[in-house]
Amino acid sequence: LKEESPTKRNEHSQSSAMAPGKLFLGGLSVTTSTESLQQHFSAFGEVVDAVSMGARGFGFVTFADPAVAESLAGTSVDVEGQQVECKPVDGKGKSAGKGGGGFAGGAPAYRAPMPVASFAARPPAALAGGGARPTQGKIFIGGLS
């Protein structure tokens, strides 16, 4: 059995963690379709997969030749009059760009939702986390539209 050097092993683990040829596309127009992405990015090389999440403002494109994706990574491309950022994607479907958001120190990965009725049954002090200072019985519900 031949043993790999630590450098060789590290290169292998990094390359297997990357999604070769796949780019995250940020800043898509809500009207950008998967077909238009396929057509637009075909000008750079053979596209094997394209997905538009235009309503959410992003998408993905995968090239047959990873070198094409590498050459576009970190650039902005005009797609249907919209500047779209191209970022490399790792093997877990995440872009390898800047991190962001979240809480300093980290937040729990998942917290089960609590029924609203359970809040209504609690006294105001319990809603404040049991602190000495009672609240006015108000709660903030974010993300409503």
Secondary structure, 3 states (H helix, E strand, C coil): CCCCCHHHHHHHHHHHHEEEEEEEEECCCCCCCHHHHHHHHCCCCCEEEEEEEHHHCEEEEEECCHHHHHHHCCCEEEECCEEEEEEEEECCCCECCCCCCCCCCCCCCCCCCCCHHHHHCCCHHHHCCCCCCCCCCCCCCCCCC
